Amino acid sequence: MAQVSIGHIEAAIQKVDGLDDNALDRLSEAQTAAQPVLLGYIMSAAQEYQNEGLESLLIYYYTVVLEAYAQAGLHPKSVSEELIDGFEEPYFQLLDEYFENEDDGILEDFSDQPDLVKFLAMEIGMEDAEGVTLDDETATQLFIVILAMISLLSRSLD
């Protein structure tokens, strides 16, 4: 399977972080049009977790991850409700196994995108530009949701 590399991720971050508000809106609109079900799925997590701070983080990483796929020349098909429905049970089993064993390899294998998983794991534990680190609960929630997104996108590749 085609992989998103660290170089693709770095290029995506540089692009997203360098956009002005109008360009960011255009990119976001294009991504939303391409993946409306996926966006709805990940945004529902902020409501389910009752974590308002999670919403802006989800939008940012949604944009960066989709741009990283684009930088890699990968264009996943639109994620469907059916794909999500079939995905959730094995995903929750994977999470149970991961939190028991803390083996990053099973996450990388499940997602088929090891560099994106490594990036995500590293990113959620780092301080942002203002020196702020995510609280453990928000970091865990963000990791779970964006890992699901990465895995769903991988399953949507031709």
C-alpha positions as protocol buffer text, in pm:
chain_id: "A"
residue {
  index: 1
  type: MET
  ca { x: 0 y: 0 z: 0 }
}
residue {
  index: 2
  type: ALA
  ca { x: 117 y: 353 z: -74 }
}
residue {
  index: 3
  type: GLN
  ca { x: 248 y: 536 z: 229 }
}
residue {
  index: 4
  type: VAL
  ca { x: 240 y: 890 z: 357 }
}
residue {
  index: 5
  type: SER
  ca { x: 598 y: 974 z: 457 }
}
residue {
  index: 6
  type: ILE
  ca { x: 739 y: 1213 z: 714 }
}
residue {
  index: 7
  type: GLY
  ca { x: 830 y: 1441 z: 421 }
}
residue {
  index: 8
  type: HIS
  ca { x: 468 y: 1448 z: 306 }
}
residue {
  index: 9
  type: ILE
  ca { x: 353 y: 1528 z: 660 }
}
residue {
  index: 10
  type: GLU
  ca { x: 608 y: 1807 z: 698 }
}
residue {
  index: 11
  type: ALA
  ca { x: 504 y: 1954 z: 360 }
}
residue {
  index: 12
  type: ALA
  ca { x: 138 y: 1937 z: 465 }
}
residue {
  index: 13
  type: ILE
  ca { x: 204 y: 2116 z: 794 }
}
residue {
  index: 14
  type: GLN
  ca { x: 412 y: 2381 z: 620 }
}
residue {
  index: 15
  type: LYS
  ca { x: 135 y: 2438 z: 364 }
}
residue {
  index: 16
  type: VAL
  ca { x: -154 y: 2446 z: 614 }
}
residue {
  index: 17
  type: ASP
  ca { x: 32 y: 2665 z: 864 }
}
residue {
  index: 18
  type: GLY
  ca { x: 138 y: 2903 z: 586 }
}
residue {
  index: 19
  type: LEU
  ca { x: -208 y: 2967 z: 443 }
}
residue {
  index: 20
  type: ASP
  ca { x: -393 y: 3291 z: 504 }
}
residue {
  index: 21
  type: ASP
  ca { x: -753 y: 3269 z: 627 }
}
residue {
  index: 22
  type: ASN
  ca { x: -906 y: 3283 z: 277 }
}
residue {
  index: 23
  type: ALA
  ca { x: -679 y: 3012 z: 139 }
}
residue {
  index: 24
  type: LEU
  ca { x: -737 y: 2798 z: 448 }
}
residue {
  index: 25
  type: ASP
  ca { x: -1114 y: 2836 z: 400 }
}
residue {
  index: 26
  type: ARG
  ca { x: -1084 y: 2724 z: 36 }
}
residue {
  index: 27
  type: LEU
  ca { x: -875 y: 2421 z: 133 }
}
residue {
  index: 28
  type: SER
  ca { x: -1118 y: 2333 z: 411 }
}
residue {
  index: 29
  type: GLU
  ca { x: -1417 y: 2363 z: 176 }
}
residue {
  index: 30
  type: ALA
  ca { x: -1251 y: 2136 z: -80 }
}
residue {
  index: 31
  type: GLN
  ca { x: -1164 y: 1878 z: 186 }
}
residue {
  index: 32
  type: THR
  ca { x: -1515 y: 1893 z: 332 }
}
residue {
  index: 33
  type: ALA
  ca { x: -1666 y: 1837 z: -13 }
}
residue {
  index: 34
  type: ALA
  ca { x: -1436 y: 1538 z: -69 }
}
residue {
  index: 35
  type: GLN
  ca { x: -1490 y: 1378 z: 275 }
}
residue {
  index: 36
  type: PRO
  ca { x: -1821 y: 1502 z: 426 }
}
residue {
  index: 37
  type: VAL
  ca { x: -1906 y: 1178 z: 609 }
}
residue {
  index: 38
  type: LEU
  ca { x: -1556 y: 1152 z: 755 }
}
residue {
  index: 39
  type: LEU
  ca { x: -1568 y: 1511 z: 879 }
}
residue {
  index: 40
  type: GLY
  ca { x: -1906 y: 1451 z: 1041 }
}
residue {
  index: 41
  type: TYR
  ca { x: -1773 y: 1135 z: 1203 }
}
residue {
  index: 42
  type: ILE
  ca { x: -1468 y: 1295 z: 1358 }
}
residue {
  index: 43
  type: MET
  ca { x: -1652 y: 1610 z: 1465 }
}
residue {
  index: 44
  type: SER
  ca { x: -1915 y: 1404 z: 1646 }
}
residue {
  index: 45
  type: ALA
  ca { x: -1635 y: 1292 z: 1880 }
}
residue {
  index: 46
  type: ALA
  ca { x: -1605 y: 1638 z: 2037 }
}
residue {
  index: 47
  type: GLN
  ca { x: -1974 y: 1619 z: 2127 }
}
residue {
  index: 48
  type: GLU
  ca { x: -1956 y: 1258 z: 2245 }
}
residue {
  index: 49
  type: TYR
  ca { x: -1653 y: 1333 z: 2460 }
}
residue {
  index: 50
  type: GLN
  ca { x: -1811 y: 1662 z: 2574 }
}
residue {
  index: 51
  type: ASN
  ca { x: -1481 y: 1834 z: 2507 }
}
residue {
  index: 52
  type: GLU
  ca { x: -1512 y: 2173 z: 2338 }
}
residue {
  index: 53
  type: GLY
  ca { x: -1135 y: 2213 z: 2319 }
}
residue {
  index: 54
  type: LEU
  ca { x: -1113 y: 1901 z: 2106 }
}
residue {
  index: 55
  type: GLU
  ca { x: -1309 y: 2055 z: 1818 }
}
residue {
  index: 56
  type: SER
  ca { x: -1044 y: 2299 z: 1691 }
}
residue {
  index: 57
  type: LEU
  ca { x: -774 y: 2033 z: 1725 }
}
residue {
  index: 58
  type: LEU
  ca { x: -981 y: 1786 z: 1522 }
}
residue {
  index: 59
  type: ILE
  ca { x: -1032 y: 2042 z: 1245 }
}
residue {
  index: 60
  type: TYR
  ca { x: -661 y: 2123 z: 1232 }
}
residue {
  index: 61
  type: TYR
  ca { x: -547 y: 1760 z: 1219 }
}
residue {
  index: 62
  type: TYR
  ca { x: -826 y: 1670 z: 974 }
}
residue {
  index: 63
  type: THR
  ca { x: -684 y: 1936 z: 742 }
}
residue {
  index: 64
  type: VAL
  ca { x: -321 y: 1834 z: 794 }
}
residue {
  index: 65
  type: VAL
  ca { x: -384 y: 1459 z: 750 }
}
residue {
  index: 66
  type: LEU
  ca { x: -587 y: 1507 z: 431 }
}
residue {
  index: 67
  type: GLU
  ca { x: -321 y: 1742 z: 297 }
}
residue {
  index: 68
  type: ALA
  ca { x: -50 y: 1485 z: 382 }
}
residue {
  index: 69
  type: TYR
  ca { x: -239 y: 1228 z: 173 }
}
residue {
  index: 70
  type: ALA
  ca { x: -258 y: 1483 z: -110 }
}
residue {
  index: 71
  type: GLN
  ca { x: 115 y: 1559 z: -79 }
}
residue {
  index: 72
  type: ALA
  ca { x: 177 y: 1184 z: -117 }
}
residue {
  index: 73
  type: GLY
  ca { x: -35 y: 1178 z: -433 }
}
residue {
  index: 74
  type: LEU
  ca { x: -296 y: 963 z: -258 }
}
residue {
  index: 75
  type: HIS
  ca { x: -662 y: 1038 z: -316 }
}
residue {
  index: 76
  type: PRO
  ca { x: -888 y: 824 z: -96 }
}
residue {
  index: 77
  type: LYS
  ca { x: -1244 y: 766 z: -205 }
}
residue {
  index: 78
  type: SER
  ca { x: -1505 y: 937 z: 7 }
}
residue {
  index: 79
  type: VAL
  ca { x: -1547 y: 750 z: 337 }
}
residue {
  index: 80
  type: SER
  ca { x: -1898 y: 604 z: 363 }
}
residue {
  index: 81
  type: GLU
  ca { x: -2127 y: 533 z: 656 }
}
residue {
  index: 82
  type: GLU
  ca { x: -2101 y: 164 z: 565 }
}
residue {
  index: 83
  type: LEU
  ca { x: -1722 y: 172 z: 589 }
}
residue {
  index: 84
  type: ILE
  ca { x: -1744 y: 340 z: 930 }
}
residue {
  index: 85
  type: ASP
  ca { x: -2002 y: 89 z: 1056 }
}
residue {
  index: 86
  type: GLY
  ca { x: -1781 y: -206 z: 957 }
}
residue {
  index: 87
  type: PHE
  ca { x: -1472 y: -38 z: 1097 }
}
residue {
  index: 88
  type: GLU
  ca { x: -1582 y: 50 z: 1449 }
}
residue {
  index: 89
  type: GLU
  ca { x: -1595 y: -292 z: 1618 }
}
residue {
  index: 90
  type: PRO
  ca { x: -1246 y: -405 z: 1503 }
}
residue {
  index: 91
  type: TYR
  ca { x: -1114 y: -57 z: 1587 }
}
residue {
  index: 92
  type: PHE
  ca { x: -1248 y: -65 z: 1941 }
}
residue {
  index: 93
  type: GLN
  ca { x: -1099 y: -414 z: 1986 }
}
residue {
  index: 94
  type: LEU
  ca { x: -766 y: -278 z: 1862 }
}
residue {
  index: 95
  type: LEU
  ca { x: -781 y: 9 z: 2111 }
}
residue {
  index: 96
  type: ASP
  ca { x: -852 y: -232 z: 2396 }
}
residue {
  index: 97
  type: GLU
  ca { x: -550 y: -440 z: 2294 }
}
residue {
  index: 98
  type: TYR
  ca { x: -333 y: -130 z: 2255 }
}
residue {
  index: 99
  type: PHE
  ca { x: -420 y: 14 z: 2596 }
}
residue {
  index: 100
  type: GLU
  ca { x: -349 y: -326 z: 2755 }
}
residue {
  index: 101
  type: ASN
  ca { x: -12 y: -381 z: 2583 }
}
residue {
  index: 102
  type: GLU
  ca { x: 93 y: -32 z: 2463 }
}
residue {
  index: 103
  type: ASP
  ca { x: 239 y: -181 z: 2145 }
}
residue {
  index: 104
  type: ASP
  ca { x: 260 y: 97 z: 1885 }
}
residue {
  index: 105
  type: GLY
  ca { x: 323 y: -160 z: 1613 }
}
residue {
  index: 106
  type: ILE
  ca { x: -37 y: -284 z: 1620 }
}
residue {
  index: 107
  type: LEU
  ca { x: -160 y: 72 z: 1561 }
}
residue {
  index: 108
  type: GLU
  ca { x: 79 y: 120 z: 1270 }
}
residue {
  index: 109
  type: ASP
  ca { x: -25 y: -212 z: 1116 }
}
residue {
  index: 110
  type: PHE
  ca { x: -396 y: -143 z: 1160 }
}
residue {
  index: 111
  type: SER
  ca { x: -375 y: 201 z: 999 }
}
residue {
  index: 112
  type: ASP
  ca { x: -134 y: 99 z: 719 }
}
residue {
  index: 113
  type: GLN
  ca { x: 28 y: 442 z: 769 }
}
residue {
  index: 114
  type: PRO
  ca { x: 312 y: 404 z: 1021 }
}
residue {
  index: 115
  type: ASP
  ca { x: 462 y: 750 z: 967 }
}
residue {
  index: 116
  type: LEU
  ca { x: 127 y: 921 z: 1026 }
}
residue {
  index: 117
  type: VAL
  ca { x: 75 y: 720 z: 1346 }
}
residue {
  index: 118
  type: LYS
  ca { x: 427 y: 805 z: 1469 }
}
residue {
  index: 119
  type: PHE
  ca { x: 370 y: 1172 z: 1385 }
}
residue {
  index: 120
  type: LEU
  ca { x: 39 y: 1176 z: 1570 }
}
residue {
  index: 121
  type: ALA
  ca { x: 183 y: 1006 z: 1878 }
}
residue {
  index: 122
  type: MET
  ca { x: 473 y: 1249 z: 1887 }
}
residue {
  index: 123
  type: GLU
  ca { x: 261 y: 1556 z: 1813 }
}
residue {
  index: 124
  type: ILE
  ca { x: 7 y: 1507 z: 2092 }
}
residue {
  index: 125
  type: GLY
  ca { x: 280 y: 1489 z: 2355 }
}
residue {
  index: 126
  type: MET
  ca { x: 468 y: 1799 z: 2245 }
}
residue {
  index: 127
  type: GLU
  ca { x: 430 y: 2159 z: 2356 }
}
residue {
  index: 128
  type: ASP
  ca { x: 270 y: 2392 z: 2103 }
}
residue {
  index: 129
  type: ALA
  ca { x: 421 y: 2726 z: 1994 }
}
residue {
  index: 130
  type: GLU
  ca { x: 292 y: 2888 z: 2315 }
}
residue {
  index: 131
  type: GLY
  ca { x: 448 y: 2619 z: 2534 }
}
residue {
  index: 132
  type: VAL
  ca { x: 116 y: 2449 z: 2613 }
}
residue {
  index: 133
  type: THR
  ca { x: 86 y: 2071 z: 2633 }
}
residue {
  index: 134
  type: LEU
  ca { x: -247 y: 1892 z: 2591 }
}
residue {
  index: 135
  type: ASP
  ca { x: -400 y: 1744 z: 2903 }
}
residue {
  index: 136
  type: ASP
  ca { x: -397 y: 1363 z: 2906 }
}
residue {
  index: 137
  type: GLU
  ca { x: -769 y: 1329 z: 2843 }
}
residue {
  index: 138
  type: THR
  ca { x: -772 y: 1558 z: 2538 }
}
residue {
  index: 139
  type: ALA
  ca { x: -451 y: 1404 z: 2404 }
}
residue {
  index: 140
  type: THR
  ca { x: -598 y: 1054 z: 2429 }
}
residue {
  index: 141
  type: GLN
  ca { x: -926 y: 1160 z: 2268 }
}
residue {
  index: 142
  type: LEU
  ca { x: -744 y: 1337 z: 1984 }
}
residue {
  index: 143
  type: PHE
  ca { x: -523 y: 1034 z: 1926 }
}
residue {
  index: 144
  type: ILE
  ca { x: -819 y: 792 z: 1915 }
}
residue {
  index: 145
  type: VAL
  ca { x: -1019 y: 1005 z: 1671 }
}
residue {
  index: 146
  type: ILE
  ca { x: -737 y: 1097 z: 1431 }
}
residue {
  index: 147
  type: LEU
  ca { x: -605 y: 738 z: 1432 }
}
residue {
  index: 148
  type: ALA
  ca { x: -955 y: 629 z: 1327 }
}
residue {
  index: 149
  type: MET
  ca { x: -950 y: 892 z: 1052 }
}
residue {
  index: 150
  type: ILE
  ca { x: -611 y: 776 z: 923 }
}
residue {
  index: 151
  type: SER
  ca { x: -726 y: 413 z: 925 }
}
residue {
  index: 152
  type: LEU
  ca { x: -1051 y: 494 z: 745 }
}
residue {
  index: 153
  type: LEU
  ca { x: -867 y: 693 z: 479 }
}
residue {
  index: 154
  type: SER
  ca { x: -624 y: 404 z: 424 }
}
residue {
  index: 155
  type: ARG
  ca { x: -917 y: 170 z: 373 }
}
residue {
  index: 156
  type: SER
  ca { x: -1058 y: 414 z: 116 }
}
residue {
  index: 157
  type: LEU
  ca { x: -754 y: 409 z: -112 }
}
residue {
  index: 158
  type: ASP
  ca { x: -792 y: 239 z: -449 }
}
